[in-house]
Every structure is written in C-alpha cells, then in structure tokens.
Amino acid sequence: MYQVVKEMVDKMGYEVRLVRVTKRVHEAYFAQLYLSKVCI
C-alpha cells in the first residue's frame, strides 16, 4: 500500500511533509498525510 500512495503523491507533484498516526485498530494504523506542492 505504501508504494501505491507514494506513486500517487509523486505523480500529482506533491511531497509528504509529515505523517501523523491518528488511530490504531487491531493491527491497522490510520494516519493523516500533510503534503506540500513541489515547486520546480
């Protein structure tokens, strides 16, 4: 799953600034991604 999200973020021209884990349910983690637009 990580690779899919990384490719989507890259293709949209963003970079991940912060990942905040917000919840854990059994063995699954939920998180908020903080993105910023990459300026070329």
N, CA, C and O atoms as a printed pandas DataFrame, in Angstrom:
     atom_number atom_name residue_name chain_id  residue_number  x_coord  y_coord  z_coord
0              1         N          MET        A               1    0.819   -1.185    0.000
1              2        CA          MET        A               1    0.000    0.000    0.000
2              3         C          MET        A               1    0.868    1.256    0.000
3              4         O          MET        A               1    0.529    2.249   -0.643
4              5         N          TYR        A               2    1.975    1.211    0.715
5              6        CA          TYR        A               2    2.871    2.366    0.785
6              7         C          TYR        A               2    3.313    2.810   -0.603
7              8         O          TYR        A               2    3.295    4.001   -0.911
8              9         N          GLN        A               3    3.706    1.867   -1.431
9             10        CA          GLN        A               3    4.213    2.184   -2.769
10            11         C          GLN        A               3    3.137    2.846   -3.628
11            12         O          GLN        A               3    3.442    3.765   -4.389
12            13         N          VAL        A               4    1.898    2.402   -3.522
13            14        CA          VAL        A               4    0.795    2.984   -4.297
14            15         C          VAL        A               4    0.585    4.442   -3.903
15            16         O          VAL        A               4    0.461    5.308   -4.768
16            17         N          VAL        A               5    0.545    4.713   -2.609
17            18        CA          VAL        A               5    0.354    6.090   -2.134
18            19         C          VAL        A               5    1.531    6.958   -2.547
19            20         O          VAL        A               5    1.335    8.096   -2.974
20            21         N          LYS        A               6    2.744    6.446   -2.428
21            22        CA          LYS        A               6    3.936    7.209   -2.807
22            23         C          LYS        A               6    3.892    7.586   -4.284
23            24         O          LYS        A               6    4.184    8.728   -4.636
24            25         N          GLU        A               7    3.534    6.648   -5.145
25            26        CA          GLU        A               7    3.455    6.934   -6.581
26            27         C          GLU        A               7    2.382    7.974   -6.891
27            28         O          GLU        A               7    2.594    8.849   -7.730
28            29         N          MET        A               8    1.232    7.887   -6.219
29            30        CA          MET        A               8    0.165    8.870   -6.440
30            31         C          MET        A               8    0.618   10.267   -6.035
31            32         O          MET        A               8    0.394   11.230   -6.768
32            33         N          VAL        A               9    1.248   10.380   -4.881
33            34        CA          VAL        A               9    1.720   11.675   -4.388
34            35         C          VAL        A               9    2.764   12.244   -5.342
35            36         O          VAL        A               9    2.713   13.428   -5.675
36            37         N          ASP        A              10    3.700   11.424   -5.780
37            38        CA          ASP        A              10    4.740   11.863   -6.719
38            39         C          ASP        A              10    4.141   12.336   -8.037
39            40         O          ASP        A              10    4.526   13.389   -8.547
40            41         N          LYS        A              11    3.211   11.577   -8.592
41            42        CA          LYS        A              11    2.614   11.921   -9.887
42            43         C          LYS        A              11    1.795   13.200   -9.823
43            44         O          LYS        A              11    1.679   13.906  -10.825
44            45         N          MET        A              12    1.225   13.510   -8.664
45            46        CA          MET        A              12    0.443   14.739   -8.514
46            47         C          MET        A              12    1.332   15.952   -8.249
47            48         O          MET        A              12    0.847   17.083   -8.216
48            49         N          GLY        A              13    2.639   15.716   -8.058
49            50        CA          GLY        A              13    3.566   16.818   -7.845
50            51         C          GLY        A              13    3.647   17.305   -6.405
51            52         O          GLY        A              13    3.920   18.479   -6.157
52            53         N          TYR        A              14    3.410   16.409   -5.461
53            54        CA          TYR        A              14    3.477   16.766   -4.046
54            55         C          TYR        A              14    4.592   15.988   -3.368
55            56         O          TYR        A              14    5.111   15.010   -3.906
56            57         N          GLU        A              15    4.948   16.449   -2.166
57            58        CA          GLU        A              15    5.852   15.681   -1.320
58            59         C          GLU        A              15    5.246   15.612    0.073
59            60         O          GLU        A              15    4.534   16.523    0.495
60            61         N          VAL        A              16    5.527   14.539    0.776
61            62        CA          VAL        A              16    4.991   14.348    2.122
62            63         C          VAL        A              16    5.862   15.122    3.101
63            64         O          VAL        A              16    7.078   14.937    3.151
64            65         N          ARG        A              17    5.221   15.994    3.881
65            66        CA          ARG        A              17    5.931   16.779    4.892
66            67         C          ARG        A              17    5.866   16.127    6.268
67            68         O          ARG        A              17    6.812   16.194    7.053
68            69         N          LEU        A              18    4.713   15.487    6.544
69            70        CA          LEU        A              18    4.510   14.907    7.867
70            71         C          LEU        A              18    3.484   13.793    7.770
71            72         O          LEU        A              18    2.516   13.890    7.015
72            73         N          VAL        A              19    3.699   12.741    8.533
73            74        CA          VAL        A              19    2.715   11.667    8.668
74            75         C          VAL        A              19    2.377   11.583   10.152
75            76         O          VAL        A              19    3.253   11.361   10.988
76            77         N          ARG        A              20    1.099   11.764   10.468
77            78        CA          ARG        A              20    0.653   11.719   11.863
78            79         C          ARG        A              20   -0.291   10.532   12.035
79            80         O          ARG        A              20   -1.390   10.518   11.482
80            81         N          VAL        A              21    0.148    9.540   12.807
81            82        CA          VAL        A              21   -0.697    8.377   13.086
82            83         C          VAL        A              21   -1.784    8.833   14.056
83            84         O          VAL        A              21   -1.494    9.352   15.135
84            85         N          THR        A              22   -3.052    8.629   13.651
85            86        CA          THR        A              22   -4.173    9.143   14.432
86            87         C          THR        A              22   -4.961    8.061   15.160
87            88         O          THR        A              22   -5.672    8.350   16.123
88            89         N          LYS        A              23   -4.838    6.816   14.704
89            90        CA          LYS        A              23   -5.673    5.767   15.273
90            91         C          LYS        A              23   -5.068    4.399   14.982
91            92         O          LYS        A              23   -4.434    4.192   13.948
92            93         N          ARG        A              24   -5.273    3.478   15.905
93            94        CA          ARG        A              24   -4.863    2.090   15.683
94            95         C          ARG        A              24   -6.054    1.194   15.967
95            96         O          ARG        A              24   -6.647    1.255   17.044
96            97         N          VAL        A              25   -6.399    0.366   15.002
97            98        CA          VAL        A              25   -7.494   -0.589   15.160
98            99         C          VAL        A              25   -6.911   -1.966   14.871
99           100         O          VAL        A              25   -6.532   -2.271   13.740
100          101         N          HIS        A              26   -6.848   -2.788   15.907
101          102        CA          HIS        A              26   -6.214   -4.105   15.822
102          103         C          HIS        A              26   -4.784   -3.928   15.303
103          104         O          HIS        A              26   -3.962   -3.338   16.005
104          105         N          GLU        A              27   -4.466   -4.402   14.134
105          106        CA          GLU        A              27   -3.110   -4.267   13.591
106          107         C          GLU        A              27   -3.032   -3.250   12.457
107          108         O          GLU        A              27   -2.032   -3.205   11.740
108          109         N          ALA        A              28   -4.069   -2.437   12.285
109          110        CA          ALA        A              28   -4.087   -1.423   11.221
110          111         C          ALA        A              28   -3.895   -0.039   11.833
111          112         O          ALA        A              28   -4.433    0.264   12.898
112          113         N          TYR        A              29   -3.128    0.786   11.150
113          114        CA          TYR        A              29   -2.892    2.154   11.589
114          115         C          TYR        A              29   -3.525    3.122   10.605
115          116         O          TYR        A              29   -3.459    2.916    9.393
116          117         N          PHE        A              30   -4.140    4.178   11.124
117          118        CA          PHE        A              30   -4.714    5.238   10.305
118          119         C          PHE        A              30   -3.874    6.484   10.529
119          120         O          PHE        A              30   -3.431    6.753   11.645
120          121         N          ALA        A              31   -3.656    7.248    9.450
121          122        CA          ALA        A              31   -2.789    8.415    9.571
122          123         C          ALA        A              31   -3.273    9.548    8.688
123          124         O          ALA        A              31   -3.981    9.333    7.704
124          125         N          GLN        A              32   -2.878   10.765    9.057
125          126        CA          GLN        A              32   -3.095   11.941    8.225
126          127         C          GLN        A              32   -1.773   12.250    7.542
127          128         O          GLN        A              32   -0.715   12.233    8.172
128          129         N          LEU        A              33   -1.845   12.531    6.248
129          130        CA          LEU        A              33   -0.656   12.926    5.498
130          131         C          LEU        A              33   -0.706   14.422    5.268
131          132         O          LEU        A              33   -1.726   14.950    4.825
132          133         N          TYR        A              34    0.370   15.101    5.561
133          134        CA          TYR        A              34    0.479   16.534    5.302
134          135         C          TYR        A              34    1.395   16.698    4.097
135          136         O          TYR        A              34    2.566   16.322    4.140
136          137         N          LEU        A              35    0.852   17.261    3.027
137          138        CA          LEU        A              35    1.560   17.363    1.753
138          139         C          LEU        A              35    1.867   18.812    1.422
139          140         O          LEU        A              35    1.196   19.727    1.899
140          141         N          SER        A              36    2.882   19.009    0.604
141          142        CA          SER        A              36    3.156   20.333    0.045
142          143         C          SER        A              36    3.489   20.165   -1.430
143          144         O          SER        A              36    4.057   19.156   -1.848
144          145         N          LYS        A              37    3.122   21.177   -2.208
145          146        CA          LYS        A              37    3.350   21.158   -3.649
146          147         C          LYS        A              37    4.837   21.364   -3.913
147          148         O          LYS        A              37    5.465   22.240   -3.319
148          149         N          VAL        A              38    5.391   20.558   -4.801
149          150        CA          VAL        A              38    6.799   20.674   -5.178
150          151         C          VAL        A              38    6.917   21.762   -6.241
151          152         O          VAL        A              38    6.267   21.687   -7.284
152          153         N          CYS        A              39    7.735   22.759   -5.980
153          154        CA          CYS        A              39    7.974   23.832   -6.951
154          155         C          CYS        A              39    9.258   23.534   -7.714
155          156         O          CYS        A              39   10.317   23.318   -7.125
156          157         N          ILE        A              40    9.140   23.527   -9.022
157          158        CA          ILE        A              40   10.320   23.219   -9.850
158          159         C          ILE        A              40   10.838   24.504  -10.455
159          160         O          ILE        A              40   11.826   24.486  -11.189
